[in-house]
Amino acid sequence: MLDLSVVRTDKKTVITALNKRGIDASTLIDNALSTDEKRRGLQTSLDQKLALANALAKEIGELYKSGNPAQANQKKEESAALKSETKDLQTQLSQAESELHELLCSIPNIPHSLVPNGQSEDDNEEVFRSGEVPSLSEDALPHWELAAKYELINFELGNKITGAGFPVYTGKGAKLQRALISFFLDQNTAAGYEEVQVPHLVNEQSGFGTGQLPDKEGQMYHVGADNLYLIPTAEVPITNLFRNEIVNASDLPITRTGYTPCFRREAGSYGAHVRGLNRLHQFDKVEIVRLEHPDKAYDALDQMVEHVKGILEQFELPYRILRLCGGDLGFTAAMTYDFEIYSTAQKRWLEVSSVSNFESYQSTRLKLRFKDNDGNSKWVHTLNGSALALPRIMAGLLENHQSENGIHIPKALASYTGFDTIH
């Protein structure tokens, strides 16, 4: 959620920056500012009435003590009228606060100045590329056929148990999943991220804090009886560990990593681009989260990008990094880098990680602050990234490392799997 003081200070700059997203936010911003002005006016009136009521209460008490009950009763009538006015002001103030909150929730984050202009993924900016696309034989298979051939993943069995988008990993496929999770966590903890295990269900406050609610409510699985949501990413519970907290500047950066299954209702369309592991309702992911001082947040973002690069390099896969344009940027992000590996068998790029800086957008929702050396409270900047999402990594490993002799497991991962080839 935008810090309203920033909007008040430089409304024109905010509106211009939001134009990068392909939206004209001028009406929204004007409505938010006018509603805030109304709210502040009501708050001032209410404070004045409450102060007058307190003074009147003391005066009534003094009149009774001094033996002037008639005057005291007259003042009590004034007090009753004042209470009625106060109650009406409190109702109006509550309504204004609710309207302002709703307006602010509908305004996305301000894109960073380096975010390129553009309306769709076609306008994203490639900033890095590594690795050569391997030459596969003409009979090379996509990962869903390789998974069936080597009995690694059973999509039909998952469909029977639950439905489409819930695969069952078997044999070496299950071991490869477990190896990837352990490998990613070990890489992250070696880089200084503290490992945590967090709940896989969250309440509404947590969903709101990181921006999934109300923006992505339709994409989340809802447990109605308990009003809880299955997490779409570990970002939600890990970041919410610090909701309603004030940390010291000396505590920053705070870094965490965690593995969770992730649940997403969006199904996507039919076709090869969503077959197999390309688009799932349940999948595994290892996440990294950072809480940073505002002055160091973009350096931290660069560090996170380098960290994910270091992991991908060990998998011997061709990959690229994209800086997302304004039109493709997530609602809560100020800047995002997407990592994509090339699927040689499918002849397309597959996203395997997003690394984002949300600046203060999440922390204003989370009420997450830090105290600087002067004792002033300021908003923490939050960042998160996938390190990494498993399904498309596995798809890339299977497809790019296939040969007539089986599927090669990269050396860095073989010590985790216990095998270097899938036959």
C-alpha positions in Angstrom: 0.0 0.0 0.0 1.4 3.4 -0.9 2.5 5.7 1.9 0.0 8.5 1.7 2.6 11.1 2.8 4.6 10.3 -0.4 1.5 10.8 -2.5 0.7 14.1 -0.9 4.2 15.4 -1.3 4.6 14.6 -5.0 1.3 13.6 -6.6 2.4 14.4 -10.1 5.5 12.1 -9.9 3.4 9.3 -8.5 0.8 9.5 -11.3 3.5 9.7 -14.0 5.3 6.6 -12.5 2.1 4.6 -12.5 1.6 5.4 -16.2 4.3 2.8 -16.7 1.8 0.2 -15.7 -0.5 1.4 -18.5 -3.0 2.9 -16.1 -4.2 6.5 -15.6 -4.2 6.7 -11.8 -5.0 10.4 -11.6 -8.7 9.9 -10.6 -7.7 7.2 -8.0 -5.0 9.5 -6.5 -7.3 12.5 -6.4 -10.1 10.5 -4.7 -7.6 9.2 -2.2 -6.2 12.6 -1.4 -9.7 14.2 -1.1 -10.9 11.4 1.1 -7.8 11.8 3.3 -8.4 15.5 3.5 -12.0 14.8 4.6 -10.7 12.2 7.1 -8.2 14.6 8.6 -10.9 17.3 8.9 -13.2 14.9 10.7 -10.4 13.8 13.0 -9.7 17.4 13.9 -13.3 18.1 14.6 -13.6 15.0 16.7 -10.5 15.8 18.7 -11.9 19.3 19.4 -15.3 17.9 20.5 -13.6 15.3 22.8 -11.4 18.0 24.3 -14.5 20.2 24.9 -16.4 17.2 26.4 -13.5 16.5 28.8 -13.4 20.2 29.8 -17.2 20.2 30.3 -17.1 17.1 32.4 -14.6 18.8 34.8 -16.7 21.9 34.9 -19.8 19.9 35.8 -17.9 18.2 38.6 -16.7 21.6 40.0 -20.3 23.0 39.9 -21.7 20.1 41.9 -18.8 20.5 44.4 -19.5 24.2 44.7 -23.2 23.7 45.4 -24.6 24.8 42.0 -26.7 21.8 40.9 -28.9 23.9 38.6 -26.0 25.1 36.6 -24.5 21.6 36.6 -27.7 20.2 35.2 -27.7 22.8 32.5 -24.2 21.9 31.5 -25.2 18.2 31.5 -27.7 19.0 28.8 -24.9 20.6 26.8 -22.7 17.5 27.4 -25.5 15.2 26.2 -25.7 17.2 22.9 -22.0 17.2 22.6 -21.9 13.4 23.0 -24.4 13.0 20.2 -22.3 15.2 17.9 -19.2 13.2 18.9 -20.9 9.9 18.1 -21.9 11.2 14.7 -18.4 12.4 14.0 -17.0 9.0 15.0 -19.3 7.3 12.5 -18.4 9.7 9.7 -14.7 9.3 10.5 -14.9 5.5 10.5 -16.6 5.6 7.1 -14.0 8.0 5.7 -11.2 5.7 7.0 -12.8 2.7 5.4 -13.2 4.5 2.1 -9.6 5.7 2.2 -8.3 2.2 2.9 -10.3 0.7 0.0 -8.9 3.4 -2.3 -5.3 2.9 -1.3 -5.7 -0.9 -1.7 -6.7 -0.4 -5.3 -3.6 1.6 -6.2 -0.6 -0.6 -7.3 3.0 0.0 -6.3 5.0 2.7 -8.0 7.5 1.2 -10.5 11.2 2.0 -10.0 12.7 4.4 -12.6 14.7 1.5 -14.2 11.5 -0.4 -14.9 11.1 -0.3 -18.7 7.9 1.0 -20.4 5.7 -1.7 -21.9 2.3 -3.4 -21.8 3.1 -7.1 -21.8 5.8 -9.8 -21.4 6.9 -9.0 -25.0 8.2 -5.7 -23.7 10.3 -7.1 -20.9 14.0 -6.3 -21.0 16.6 -9.0 -21.2 19.5 -8.1 -19.0 21.6 -11.3 -18.9 21.9 -14.6 -20.7 24.1 -17.6 -20.0 24.7 -21.1 -21.5 24.3 -22.6 -24.9 21.1 -24.3 -26.0 22.0 -28.0 -26.4 21.4 -29.8 -29.7 19.1 -32.7 -29.1 18.3 -35.5 -31.4 15.2 -35.4 -33.5 13.4 -37.8 -31.2 14.0 -35.7 -28.1 11.0 -35.8 -25.8 9.2 -33.2 -23.7 9.4 -33.7 -19.9 6.0 -35.2 -19.5 6.9 -38.0 -21.9 10.3 -38.5 -20.2 8.5 -38.6 -16.8 6.3 -41.4 -18.1 9.2 -43.3 -19.8 11.4 -43.3 -16.7 8.4 -43.6 -14.2 9.3 -40.3 -12.5 5.9 -38.5 -12.4 2.4 -40.0 -12.6 0.1 -37.2 -13.8 -2.9 -39.6 -14.2 -2.6 -40.9 -10.6 -2.6 -37.3 -9.3 -5.7 -36.6 -11.4 -7.4 -39.6 -9.9 -6.5 -38.7 -6.3 -7.3 -34.9 -6.6 -7.6 -33.5 -10.1 -5.5 -32.0 -12.9 -2.5 -30.1 -11.7 -1.6 -32.3 -8.7 1.2 -34.7 -9.9 2.5 -37.7 -8.0 6.3 -38.0 -8.0 7.6 -41.6 -7.9 10.9 -43.4 -7.7 13.8 -41.3 -8.8 11.4 -38.5 -9.6 10.5 -38.2 -5.9 14.2 -38.5 -4.9 15.0 -35.7 -7.4 12.4 -33.5 -5.9 13.7 -34.0 -2.3 17.3 -33.5 -3.6 16.3 -30.2 -5.2 14.7 -28.9 -2.0 17.7 -29.8 0.1 20.1 -28.4 -2.4 18.3 -25.0 -2.6 18.0 -24.7 1.2 21.7 -25.5 1.6 22.6 -22.9 -1.0 20.5 -20.3 0.7 21.7 -21.0 4.3 25.3 -21.0 3.1 24.6 -17.5 1.8 23.4 -16.3 5.2 19.6 -16.9 5.0 18.2 -18.4 8.2 16.0 -21.4 7.5 12.4 -21.4 8.9 9.5 -23.8 8.7 6.2 -22.0 8.5 2.5 -22.8 8.3 0.9 -23.7 4.9 -2.3 -21.9 5.8 -2.6 -18.2 6.6 -5.4 -15.9 7.8 -6.8 -12.9 6.0 -4.4 -10.4 7.8 -1.4 -12.3 6.5 -2.8 -12.4 2.9 -3.5 -8.7 3.1 -0.1 -7.9 4.5 1.9 -9.2 1.5 -0.7 -8.1 -1.1 -2.3 -11.4 -2.1 -5.6 -10.2 -0.7 -7.7 -8.7 -2.0 -5.9 -8.6 -5.4 -5.4 -12.4 -5.9 -8.3 -13.8 -3.8 -9.6 -15.8 -6.8 -6.3 -17.5 -7.3 -6.1 -18.8 -3.7 -7.7 -21.9 -2.2 -10.0 -20.8 0.7 -10.9 -23.0 3.7 -14.3 -21.5 4.4 -15.1 -23.1 7.7 -11.9 -21.6 9.3 -11.5 -18.6 7.0 -8.0 -19.6 6.1 -6.1 -19.6 2.8 -3.6 -22.2 1.5 -0.4 -20.3 0.7 0.4 -19.5 -2.9 4.1 -19.0 -1.9 6.2 -19.1 1.2 6.7 -15.4 0.9 3.3 -14.9 2.6 4.0 -16.7 6.0 7.7 -15.8 6.1 7.2 -12.1 5.6 4.3 -12.1 8.0 6.6 -13.4 10.7 7.4 -9.7 11.2 3.9 -8.2 10.9 3.2 -5.4 13.5 6.8 -5.4 14.5 9.3 -2.6 15.0 12.9 -3.7 14.5 16.1 -1.8 15.2 18.2 -0.5 12.3 21.1 -2.6 13.6 19.0 -5.7 13.1 18.8 -5.2 9.3 19.1 -6.9 7.0 16.9 -9.8 8.3 17.1 -12.7 5.9 15.0 -15.9 5.9 14.6 -19.0 3.7 12.0 -21.7 3.7 10.6 -24.6 1.8 6.8 -25.0 1.4 4.4 -26.6 -1.0 2.5 -23.8 -2.9 -1.2 -23.9 -3.9 -2.7 -21.8 -6.8 -6.2 -22.1 -8.2 -5.5 -20.5 -11.5 -5.6 -23.3 -14.1 -4.5 -21.6 -17.3 -5.7 -22.7 -20.7 -5.3 -26.0 -22.4 -2.3 -26.9 -24.7 1.3 -27.8 -24.6 2.4 -24.6 -22.8 0.5 -25.8 -19.7 1.1 -29.5 -20.0 3.0 -31.6 -17.5 4.9 -29.4 -15.0 4.4 -26.2 -16.9 1.4 -25.1 -14.8 0.3 -26.8 -11.6 -2.2 -26.2 -8.8 0.3 -27.6 -6.2 4.0 -27.4 -6.5 7.1 -27.1 -4.3 9.2 -24.0 -3.9 12.1 -22.7 -1.8 11.8 -18.9 -1.0 14.2 -16.3 0.1 13.0 -13.1 2.0 14.9 -10.0 3.1 14.0 -7.1 5.3 16.2 -4.2 4.4 17.1 -0.6 5.2 15.6 1.6 2.4 19.1 2.9 1.5 20.3 -0.7 0.9 17.3 -2.4 -0.7 18.4 -2.2 -4.3 21.9 -3.4 -3.5 20.2 -6.3 -1.8 18.1 -6.9 -4.9 21.2 -7.2 -7.0 22.7 -9.6 -4.4 19.6 -11.8 -4.6 19.8 -11.8 -8.4 23.5 -12.9 -8.2 22.6 -15.6 -5.7 20.0 -17.1 -7.9 22.4 -16.9 -10.9 24.9 -18.8 -8.8 22.4 -21.6 -8.2 21.4 -21.9 -11.8 24.9 -22.0 -13.1 25.5 -25.2 -11.3 22.6 -26.9 -13.2 24.3 -26.5 -16.6 21.1 -25.0 -18.1 20.7 -22.2 -20.6 19.0 -19.3 -18.8 18.2 -15.6 -19.1 17.2 -12.8 -16.8 14.5 -10.3 -17.6 13.7 -7.0 -16.0 9.9 -6.8 -16.1 8.2 -3.9 -17.9 5.6 -1.8 -16.2 2.7 -3.6 -17.8 4.0 -7.1 -16.7 5.0 -6.0 -13.2 3.2 -7.5 -10.2 0.7 -5.4 -8.4 2.8 -5.0 -5.2 6.3 -4.9 -6.8 8.5 -1.9 -7.5 10.9 -3.9 -9.6 11.1 -7.6 -10.6 13.7 -9.8 -12.3 12.4 -13.0 -13.8 14.7 -16.0 -14.4 13.8 -18.2 -17.3 15.5 -21.5 -18.4 15.3 -22.7 -22.0 13.3 -25.8 -22.6 15.0 -27.4 -25.6 12.3 -30.0 -26.2 9.5 -27.5 -26.0 11.5 -24.8 -27.7 10.4 -22.1 -25.3 11.5 -20.2 -22.2 10.2 -21.3 -18.8 10.1 -19.0 -15.8 11.7 -20.6 -12.7 12.2 -17.6 -10.4 11.0 -14.0 -9.7 13.1 -11.7 -7.5 11.4 -8.5 -6.4 11.8 -5.4 -4.3 8.5 -4.2 -2.9 10.1 -1.1 -1.3 7.6 0.0 1.5 4.5 -1.2 -0.2 4.2 -4.4 1.8 5.5 -2.9 5.1 2.8 -0.3 5.2 0.2 -3.1 5.0 2.2 -5.2 7.5 2.8 -2.2 9.9 6.5 -3.3 9.8 8.9 -0.5 10.8 12.5 0.0 12.0 13.9 2.5 14.4 16.8 4.5 13.1 19.7 5.7 15.2 17.7 8.9 16.1 14.8 6.8 17.4 12.5 7.6 14.5 10.3 4.9 13.0 10.5 4.3 9.2 9.1 1.7 6.9 11.3 -1.4 6.3 11.8 -2.4 2.6 10.8 -6.0 1.8 12.2 -8.2 -0.9 11.6 -11.8 -1.9 12.6 -14.3 -4.5 12.2 -17.9 -5.6 15.4 -19.9 -5.0 13.9 -21.8 -6.7 10.6 -23.1 -7.9 10.9 -26.8 -8.6 8.5 -27.9 -11.4 10.1 -26.0 -14.3 13.6 -26.6 -13.0 12.8 -30.3 -13.1 11.3 -30.0 -16.5 14.4 -28.2 -17.7 16.7 -30.8 -16.2 14.9 -33.7 -17.8 14.6 -32.1 -21.2 18.0 -30.5 -21.6 20.0 -33.3 -20.1 18.4 -36.2 -22.0 20.4 -38.5 -24.2 20.2 -41.9 -25.7 21.8 -43.2 -22.5 19.3 -41.6 -20.1 19.1 -38.3 -18.3 22.3 -36.8 -16.9 22.2 -35.3 -13.4 24.5 -32.2 -12.9 27.5 -32.9 -10.7 26.4 -30.4 -8.0 23.1 -32.2 -7.6 24.3 -35.8 -7.9 25.6 -35.9 -4.3 22.1 -35.1 -3.2 20.2 -37.6 -5.4 22.6 -40.5 -4.9 22.7 -41.1 -8.7 24.1 -39.2 -11.7 22.0 -40.7 -14.4 18.3 -41.6 -14.7 18.0 -44.8 -16.8 
